[in-house]
Amino acid sequence: MGPTWTLVDLPGYGYALKARTERDRFQQMIAGYLCGRANLNCVFVLIDSRHEPQTIDLEFVGWLLGERVPFALVFSKADKVKPGRVQANIELFQAKIAPWCEELPRVFITSAETRAGRPELLAFIRERVASAAAGE
């Protein structure tokens, strides 16, 4: 892809089931990582497109907005439900976060199984890497 870049896969929300002290420690670690990176280009928030907006996803997006962390929404598992349901869930999610942001974040609809959305997501990454390399 050109200039050096790193993709970091952070653990998902499964930590929410852990003991409160462990969950708090984990949240602090993630917050420190995301807020302490001057070269952080974009966080990809993976959201299961089969479901209506989940509180935990909305809270995380609200936190990213509050901290001014750049992010995009990646709606996964789009092959598991009808396209109309995927679009309806995305629109519900956008409606929930719209009051919190000046501009809605970029949205990608993906499927690991069919590879839907892969070209668009990779093109976006290339654009972000090129912009960062150019100092933009």
Residue pairs with C-beta under 8 A, 6 or more apart in sequence:
1 125
1 126
1 129
2 126
2 129
2 130
2 133
3 129
3 130
3 132
3 133
5 41
5 125
5 129
5 132
8 33
10 30
10 33
11 26
12 46
13 56
13 57
13 60
15 22
15 23
15 26
15 27
16 23
16 56
18 26
31 63
31 67
34 40
34 43
34 64
34 67
34 69
35 67
35 69
39 132
40 69
40 70
41 70
41 128
41 129
41 132
42 70
42 71
42 72
42 125
42 128
43 64
43 69
43 70
43 71
43 72
44 71
44 72
44 74
45 57
45 60
45 61
45 64
45 71
45 72
45 73
45 74
46 74
46 76
47 54
47 57
47 73
47 74
47 75
47 76
47 93
48 54
48 75
48 76
48 77
49 75
49 76
49 77
49 78
49 80
49 81
49 85
49 86
49 89
49 90
49 109
50 77
50 80
50 81
50 85
50 86
50 89
51 89
52 89
52 92
53 89
53 92
53 93
53 96
57 93
58 93
58 96
58 97
61 71
61 73
61 97
61 100
61 105
62 97
62 100
64 71
65 97
65 100
65 101
71 105
72 105
72 106
72 107
72 108
72 124
73 90
73 93
73 105
73 106
73 107
73 108
74 108
74 110
74 117
74 121
75 86
75 89
75 90
75 107
75 108
75 109
75 110
76 110
76 111
76 112
77 111
77 112
78 86
78 109
78 110
78 111
78 114
78 116
78 117
79 111
79 113
79 114
79 116
80 111
86 109
90 107
90 109
94 104
94 107
97 104
97 105
98 104
106 124
108 117
108 120
108 121
108 124
109 116
109 117
110 116
110 117
110 118
110 121
111 117
